[in-house]
Amino acid sequence: NNLDQILQVFQERRVQGRETTRFVDLLMKQRELFVEEELLQSYSKMIAFIQQTESHMSSRNTGGGKLDLNQTVVESLVRDFQMNWKRGIEQINHDVLTYFSNFRNGMEILKQVLTQLLLYYTRFQDIIRKAWRNKPPAFCKDLVNTTVILAEIKKYAQSI
């Protein structure tokens, strides 16, 4: 919020140059940190799973090899997301509106958080596809379609 306020004053007074660029960079970095922290509130298990699995995949270089995942863990993540994703988005929306007094800045941050959530979920689905290429487990029917998530995100974007 403070960085946004400083940038508003700079804009009002038509200040340009290195200092303005520096504050813009700081604001973007703080937004990125907030986005990750906010997502960890509701989706920490899924995010940790994605990061650990992708790290393991890249260290093993499993481009064509079989990815061995604990089906019970993945199933619980799928079901947890299916049951709680809308509530998580509602909480994110509430938090952003509460934390950021500048509506424009808050809505930009909300868009960033929701976009990052969609990217994480897409990566999660990609991991599942790679692990069970030929025969997807029964819990795959419980995966939330990304178009449904995108439609929900658009509802919040339209309220901007």
Protein Blocks (a to p, Z undefined) as FASTA:
>chain_A
ZZmmmmmmmmmnopacjklmmmmmmmmmmmmmmmmmmmmmmmmmmmmmmmmmmmmmmmno
pmkmccdddfklmmmmmmmmmmmmmmmmmmmmmmmmmmpmblmlmmmmmmmmmmmmmmmm
mmmmmmmmmmmmmlccfklmmpccfklmmmmmmmmmmmZZ
